[in-house]
Amino acid sequence: MAIQWLTDIVEYLEDHKVADSRFTSVLKENLKKLRDLENGEEKGRLDGGLLDVALERLENEFRRLLNENSVPLPMLSLTENEQPCIAPAPLPVAVIQKLQAILSRLIVNDNLEKCVSIFVEMGVEKVHY
């Protein structure tokens, strides 16, 4: 909306010959760059990277919740007749709800792979050899 407003102002300056043509030309170039940023992959950077910072904080909270609410699992050697089995340790309902909320926000912003890698990382850290 701000870009459109600025575009209208530049058009007004041109139409009424209020500003130098070089000045309005530079303004038009900068507005084009802003439009390209807004429409392209750089959209998240227009807010000063605040979205990236917020997503990183969510990732850190996801990691912290998993770390604080997981218990170490012993690494057992199996005999020939035993099947591998891992029984998940129950997490408190409040923690599960927080993890689900964080996951939903991260998934919407295409960060599912990051969640999976954090989950795997935390699982590996909790296994005792």
mmCIF file of the C-alpha atoms, coordinates in Angstrom:
data_MODEL
# 
_entry.id   MODEL 
# 
loop_
_atom_site.group_PDB 
_atom_site.id 
_atom_site.type_symbol 
_atom_site.label_atom_id 
_atom_site.label_alt_id 
_atom_site.label_comp_id 
_atom_site.label_asym_id 
_atom_site.label_entity_id 
_atom_site.label_seq_id 
_atom_site.pdbx_PDB_ins_code 
_atom_site.Cartn_x 
_atom_site.Cartn_y 
_atom_site.Cartn_z 
_atom_site.occupancy 
_atom_site.B_iso_or_equiv 
_atom_site.pdbx_formal_charge 
_atom_site.auth_seq_id 
_atom_site.auth_comp_id 
_atom_site.auth_asym_id 
_atom_site.auth_atom_id 
_atom_site.pdbx_PDB_model_num 
ATOM 1   C CA . MET A 1 1   ? 0.000  0.000   0.000   1.00 0.00 ? 1   MET A CA 1 
ATOM 2   C CA . ALA A 1 2   ? 2.851  2.388   0.816   1.00 0.00 ? 2   ALA A CA 1 
ATOM 3   C CA . ILE A 1 3   ? 4.500  1.648   -2.520  1.00 0.00 ? 3   ILE A CA 1 
ATOM 4   C CA . GLN A 1 4   ? 1.300  2.528   -4.367  1.00 0.00 ? 4   GLN A CA 1 
ATOM 5   C CA . TRP A 1 5   ? 1.003  5.732   -2.365  1.00 0.00 ? 5   TRP A CA 1 
ATOM 6   C CA . LEU A 1 6   ? 4.591  6.693   -3.233  1.00 0.00 ? 6   LEU A CA 1 
ATOM 7   C CA . THR A 1 7   ? 3.974  5.836   -6.897  1.00 0.00 ? 7   THR A CA 1 
ATOM 8   C CA . ASP A 1 8   ? 0.983  8.181   -6.932  1.00 0.00 ? 8   ASP A CA 1 
ATOM 9   C CA . ILE A 1 9   ? 3.097  10.956  -5.425  1.00 0.00 ? 9   ILE A CA 1 
ATOM 10  C CA . VAL A 1 10  ? 5.822  10.480  -8.051  1.00 0.00 ? 10  VAL A CA 1 
ATOM 11  C CA . GLU A 1 11  ? 3.188  10.595  -10.800 1.00 0.00 ? 11  GLU A CA 1 
ATOM 12  C CA . TYR A 1 12  ? 1.786  13.799  -9.328  1.00 0.00 ? 12  TYR A CA 1 
ATOM 13  C CA . LEU A 1 13  ? 5.288  15.329  -9.245  1.00 0.00 ? 13  LEU A CA 1 
ATOM 14  C CA . GLU A 1 14  ? 5.793  14.386  -12.893 1.00 0.00 ? 14  GLU A CA 1 
ATOM 15  C CA . ASP A 1 15  ? 2.367  15.529  -14.084 1.00 0.00 ? 15  ASP A CA 1 
ATOM 16  C CA . HIS A 1 16  ? 2.614  18.921  -12.412 1.00 0.00 ? 16  HIS A CA 1 
ATOM 17  C CA . LYS A 1 17  ? 6.341  19.381  -13.128 1.00 0.00 ? 17  LYS A CA 1 
ATOM 18  C CA . VAL A 1 18  ? 6.979  20.084  -9.461  1.00 0.00 ? 18  VAL A CA 1 
ATOM 19  C CA . ALA A 1 19  ? 10.289 18.200  -9.360  1.00 0.00 ? 19  ALA A CA 1 
ATOM 20  C CA . ASP A 1 20  ? 13.277 17.753  -11.630 1.00 0.00 ? 20  ASP A CA 1 
ATOM 21  C CA . SER A 1 21  ? 12.931 14.883  -14.119 1.00 0.00 ? 21  SER A CA 1 
ATOM 22  C CA . ARG A 1 22  ? 16.203 13.290  -12.903 1.00 0.00 ? 22  ARG A CA 1 
ATOM 23  C CA . PHE A 1 23  ? 14.863 13.295  -9.365  1.00 0.00 ? 23  PHE A CA 1 
ATOM 24  C CA . THR A 1 24  ? 11.586 11.634  -10.357 1.00 0.00 ? 24  THR A CA 1 
ATOM 25  C CA . SER A 1 25  ? 13.510 9.158   -12.515 1.00 0.00 ? 25  SER A CA 1 
ATOM 26  C CA . VAL A 1 26  ? 15.567 8.076   -9.500  1.00 0.00 ? 26  VAL A CA 1 
ATOM 27  C CA . LEU A 1 27  ? 12.394 7.802   -7.432  1.00 0.00 ? 27  LEU A CA 1 
ATOM 28  C CA . LYS A 1 28  ? 10.779 5.603   -10.095 1.00 0.00 ? 28  LYS A CA 1 
ATOM 29  C CA . GLU A 1 29  ? 13.822 3.306   -10.186 1.00 0.00 ? 29  GLU A CA 1 
ATOM 30  C CA . ASN A 1 30  ? 13.759 2.927   -6.418  1.00 0.00 ? 30  ASN A CA 1 
ATOM 31  C CA . LEU A 1 31  ? 10.023 2.237   -6.440  1.00 0.00 ? 31  LEU A CA 1 
ATOM 32  C CA . LYS A 1 32  ? 10.558 -0.457  -9.065  1.00 0.00 ? 32  LYS A CA 1 
ATOM 33  C CA . LYS A 1 33  ? 13.206 -2.063  -6.839  1.00 0.00 ? 33  LYS A CA 1 
ATOM 34  C CA . LEU A 1 34  ? 10.792 -1.956  -3.897  1.00 0.00 ? 34  LEU A CA 1 
ATOM 35  C CA . ARG A 1 35  ? 8.058  -3.605  -5.991  1.00 0.00 ? 35  ARG A CA 1 
ATOM 36  C CA . ASP A 1 36  ? 10.504 -6.297  -7.102  1.00 0.00 ? 36  ASP A CA 1 
ATOM 37  C CA . LEU A 1 37  ? 11.486 -6.922  -3.491  1.00 0.00 ? 37  LEU A CA 1 
ATOM 38  C CA . GLU A 1 38  ? 7.873  -7.068  -2.396  1.00 0.00 ? 38  GLU A CA 1 
ATOM 39  C CA . ASN A 1 39  ? 6.910  -9.514  -5.142  1.00 0.00 ? 39  ASN A CA 1 
ATOM 40  C CA . GLY A 1 40  ? 10.037 -11.642 -5.085  1.00 0.00 ? 40  GLY A CA 1 
ATOM 41  C CA . GLU A 1 41  ? 11.821 -13.910 -2.664  1.00 0.00 ? 41  GLU A CA 1 
ATOM 42  C CA . GLU A 1 42  ? 13.118 -10.928 -0.734  1.00 0.00 ? 42  GLU A CA 1 
ATOM 43  C CA . LYS A 1 43  ? 9.642  -10.177 0.645   1.00 0.00 ? 43  LYS A CA 1 
ATOM 44  C CA . GLY A 1 44  ? 10.636 -11.335 4.128   1.00 0.00 ? 44  GLY A CA 1 
ATOM 45  C CA . ARG A 1 45  ? 13.480 -8.835  4.224   1.00 0.00 ? 45  ARG A CA 1 
ATOM 46  C CA . LEU A 1 46  ? 11.252 -5.799  3.697   1.00 0.00 ? 46  LEU A CA 1 
ATOM 47  C CA . ASP A 1 47  ? 10.267 -5.953  7.355   1.00 0.00 ? 47  ASP A CA 1 
ATOM 48  C CA . GLY A 1 48  ? 13.904 -5.669  8.386   1.00 0.00 ? 48  GLY A CA 1 
ATOM 49  C CA . GLY A 1 49  ? 14.201 -9.412  8.857   1.00 0.00 ? 49  GLY A CA 1 
ATOM 50  C CA . LEU A 1 50  ? 11.703 -9.461  11.721  1.00 0.00 ? 50  LEU A CA 1 
ATOM 51  C CA . LEU A 1 51  ? 9.998  -12.548 10.320  1.00 0.00 ? 51  LEU A CA 1 
ATOM 52  C CA . ASP A 1 52  ? 13.318 -14.395 10.214  1.00 0.00 ? 52  ASP A CA 1 
ATOM 53  C CA . VAL A 1 53  ? 14.048 -13.378 13.807  1.00 0.00 ? 53  VAL A CA 1 
ATOM 54  C CA . ALA A 1 54  ? 10.596 -14.508 14.961  1.00 0.00 ? 54  ALA A CA 1 
ATOM 55  C CA . LEU A 1 55  ? 10.944 -17.860 13.188  1.00 0.00 ? 55  LEU A CA 1 
ATOM 56  C CA . GLU A 1 56  ? 14.393 -18.371 14.702  1.00 0.00 ? 56  GLU A CA 1 
ATOM 57  C CA . ARG A 1 57  ? 12.956 -17.704 18.160  1.00 0.00 ? 57  ARG A CA 1 
ATOM 58  C CA . LEU A 1 58  ? 10.231 -20.275 17.513  1.00 0.00 ? 58  LEU A CA 1 
ATOM 59  C CA . GLU A 1 59  ? 12.871 -22.803 16.437  1.00 0.00 ? 59  GLU A CA 1 
ATOM 60  C CA . ASN A 1 60  ? 14.843 -22.112 19.624  1.00 0.00 ? 60  ASN A CA 1 
ATOM 61  C CA . GLU A 1 61  ? 11.703 -22.530 21.753  1.00 0.00 ? 61  GLU A CA 1 
ATOM 62  C CA . PHE A 1 62  ? 10.890 -25.785 19.932  1.00 0.00 ? 62  PHE A CA 1 
ATOM 63  C CA . ARG A 1 63  ? 14.410 -27.034 20.707  1.00 0.00 ? 63  ARG A CA 1 
ATOM 64  C CA . ARG A 1 64  ? 14.191 -25.903 24.356  1.00 0.00 ? 64  ARG A CA 1 
ATOM 65  C CA . LEU A 1 65  ? 10.823 -27.587 24.936  1.00 0.00 ? 65  LEU A CA 1 
ATOM 66  C CA . LEU A 1 66  ? 12.072 -30.849 23.477  1.00 0.00 ? 66  LEU A CA 1 
ATOM 67  C CA . ASN A 1 67  ? 15.293 -30.676 25.470  1.00 0.00 ? 67  ASN A CA 1 
ATOM 68  C CA . GLU A 1 68  ? 13.659 -29.879 28.806  1.00 0.00 ? 68  GLU A CA 1 
ATOM 69  C CA . ASN A 1 69  ? 10.853 -32.412 28.474  1.00 0.00 ? 69  ASN A CA 1 
ATOM 70  C CA . SER A 1 70  ? 12.668 -35.419 27.057  1.00 0.00 ? 70  SER A CA 1 
ATOM 71  C CA . VAL A 1 71  ? 14.338 -38.117 29.076  1.00 0.00 ? 71  VAL A CA 1 
ATOM 72  C CA . PRO A 1 72  ? 17.497 -39.962 28.059  1.00 0.00 ? 72  PRO A CA 1 
ATOM 73  C CA . LEU A 1 73  ? 16.893 -43.369 26.526  1.00 0.00 ? 73  LEU A CA 1 
ATOM 74  C CA . PRO A 1 74  ? 19.387 -46.171 27.096  1.00 0.00 ? 74  PRO A CA 1 
ATOM 75  C CA . MET A 1 75  ? 20.880 -47.751 23.994  1.00 0.00 ? 75  MET A CA 1 
ATOM 76  C CA . LEU A 1 76  ? 20.295 -51.481 24.398  1.00 0.00 ? 76  LEU A CA 1 
ATOM 77  C CA . SER A 1 77  ? 21.865 -54.257 22.412  1.00 0.00 ? 77  SER A CA 1 
ATOM 78  C CA . LEU A 1 78  ? 19.289 -56.736 21.144  1.00 0.00 ? 78  LEU A CA 1 
ATOM 79  C CA . THR A 1 79  ? 19.555 -60.495 21.063  1.00 0.00 ? 79  THR A CA 1 
ATOM 80  C CA . GLU A 1 80  ? 18.685 -62.403 17.901  1.00 0.00 ? 80  GLU A CA 1 
ATOM 81  C CA . ASN A 1 81  ? 15.030 -62.953 18.796  1.00 0.00 ? 81  ASN A CA 1 
ATOM 82  C CA . GLU A 1 82  ? 14.258 -59.429 20.015  1.00 0.00 ? 82  GLU A CA 1 
ATOM 83  C CA . GLN A 1 83  ? 12.671 -56.818 17.798  1.00 0.00 ? 83  GLN A CA 1 
ATOM 84  C CA . PRO A 1 84  ? 13.769 -53.194 18.106  1.00 0.00 ? 84  PRO A CA 1 
ATOM 85  C CA . CYS A 1 85  ? 11.207 -51.114 19.931  1.00 0.00 ? 85  CYS A CA 1 
ATOM 86  C CA . ILE A 1 86  ? 11.211 -47.587 21.279  1.00 0.00 ? 86  ILE A CA 1 
ATOM 87  C CA . ALA A 1 87  ? 8.401  -46.590 23.594  1.00 0.00 ? 87  ALA A CA 1 
ATOM 88  C CA . PRO A 1 88  ? 7.924  -42.841 23.475  1.00 0.00 ? 88  PRO A CA 1 
ATOM 89  C CA . ALA A 1 89  ? 8.229  -41.022 26.755  1.00 0.00 ? 89  ALA A CA 1 
ATOM 90  C CA . PRO A 1 90  ? 4.996  -39.174 27.496  1.00 0.00 ? 90  PRO A CA 1 
ATOM 91  C CA . LEU A 1 91  ? 5.158  -35.401 27.286  1.00 0.00 ? 91  LEU A CA 1 
ATOM 92  C CA . PRO A 1 92  ? 2.875  -33.162 29.331  1.00 0.00 ? 92  PRO A CA 1 
ATOM 93  C CA . VAL A 1 93  ? -0.225 -32.027 27.436  1.00 0.00 ? 93  VAL A CA 1 
ATOM 94  C CA . ALA A 1 94  ? 0.749  -28.352 27.760  1.00 0.00 ? 94  ALA A CA 1 
ATOM 95  C CA . VAL A 1 95  ? 4.135  -29.060 26.173  1.00 0.00 ? 95  VAL A CA 1 
ATOM 96  C CA . ILE A 1 96  ? 2.539  -31.005 23.322  1.00 0.00 ? 96  ILE A CA 1 
ATOM 97  C CA . GLN A 1 97  ? 0.153  -28.108 22.679  1.00 0.00 ? 97  GLN A CA 1 
ATOM 98  C CA . LYS A 1 98  ? 3.032  -25.621 22.622  1.00 0.00 ? 98  LYS A CA 1 
ATOM 99  C CA . LEU A 1 99  ? 5.018  -27.848 20.260  1.00 0.00 ? 99  LEU A CA 1 
ATOM 100 C CA . GLN A 1 100 ? 1.994  -28.177 17.973  1.00 0.00 ? 100 GLN A CA 1 
ATOM 101 C CA . ALA A 1 101 ? 1.464  -24.406 17.915  1.00 0.00 ? 101 ALA A CA 1 
ATOM 102 C CA . ILE A 1 102 ? 5.122  -23.792 17.119  1.00 0.00 ? 102 ILE A CA 1 
ATOM 103 C CA . LEU A 1 103 ? 5.084  -26.476 14.422  1.00 0.00 ? 103 LEU A CA 1 
ATOM 104 C CA . SER A 1 104 ? 2.019  -24.986 12.769  1.00 0.00 ? 104 SER A CA 1 
ATOM 105 C CA . ARG A 1 105 ? 3.673  -21.538 12.547  1.00 0.00 ? 105 ARG A CA 1 
ATOM 106 C CA . LEU A 1 106 ? 6.947  -22.959 11.254  1.00 0.00 ? 106 LEU A CA 1 
ATOM 107 C CA . ILE A 1 107 ? 5.213  -25.201 8.698   1.00 0.00 ? 107 ILE A CA 1 
ATOM 108 C CA . VAL A 1 108 ? 3.195  -22.266 7.336   1.00 0.00 ? 108 VAL A CA 1 
ATOM 109 C CA . ASN A 1 109 ? 6.503  -20.473 6.758   1.00 0.00 ? 109 ASN A CA 1 
ATOM 110 C CA . ASP A 1 110 ? 8.125  -23.467 4.977   1.00 0.00 ? 110 ASP A CA 1 
ATOM 111 C CA . ASN A 1 111 ? 10.326 -24.499 7.904   1.00 0.00 ? 111 ASN A CA 1 
ATOM 112 C CA . LEU A 1 112 ? 9.168  -28.109 8.316   1.00 0.00 ? 112 LEU A CA 1 
ATOM 113 C CA . GLU A 1 113 ? 12.615 -29.458 7.418   1.00 0.00 ? 113 GLU A CA 1 
ATOM 114 C CA . LYS A 1 114 ? 14.161 -27.340 10.168  1.00 0.00 ? 114 LYS A CA 1 
ATOM 115 C CA . CYS A 1 115 ? 11.681 -28.798 12.689  1.00 0.00 ? 115 CYS A CA 1 
ATOM 116 C CA . VAL A 1 116 ? 12.547 -32.330 11.631  1.00 0.00 ? 116 VAL A CA 1 
ATOM 117 C CA . SER A 1 117 ? 16.279 -31.661 11.921  1.00 0.00 ? 117 SER A CA 1 
ATOM 118 C CA . ILE A 1 118 ? 15.806 -30.155 15.406  1.00 0.00 ? 118 ILE A CA 1 
ATOM 119 C CA . PHE A 1 119 ? 13.727 -33.174 16.441  1.00 0.00 ? 119 PHE A CA 1 
ATOM 120 C CA . VAL A 1 120 ? 16.385 -35.587 15.154  1.00 0.00 ? 120 VAL A CA 1 
ATOM 121 C CA . GLU A 1 121 ? 19.169 -33.545 16.756  1.00 0.00 ? 121 GLU A CA 1 
ATOM 122 C CA . MET A 1 122 ? 17.411 -33.588 20.127  1.00 0.00 ? 122 MET A CA 1 
ATOM 123 C CA . GLY A 1 123 ? 16.741 -37.320 19.842  1.00 0.00 ? 123 GLY A CA 1 
ATOM 124 C CA . VAL A 1 124 ? 20.379 -38.087 19.131  1.00 0.00 ? 124 VAL A CA 1 
ATOM 125 C CA . GLU A 1 125 ? 21.487 -35.976 22.090  1.00 0.00 ? 125 GLU A CA 1 
ATOM 126 C CA . LYS A 1 126 ? 19.172 -37.918 24.417  1.00 0.00 ? 126 LYS A CA 1 
ATOM 127 C CA . VAL A 1 127 ? 20.453 -41.398 23.540  1.00 0.00 ? 127 VAL A CA 1 
ATOM 128 C CA . HIS A 1 128 ? 23.049 -42.810 25.944  1.00 0.00 ? 128 HIS A CA 1 
ATOM 129 C CA . TYR A 1 129 ? 25.481 -45.336 24.547  1.00 0.00 ? 129 TYR A CA 1 
# 
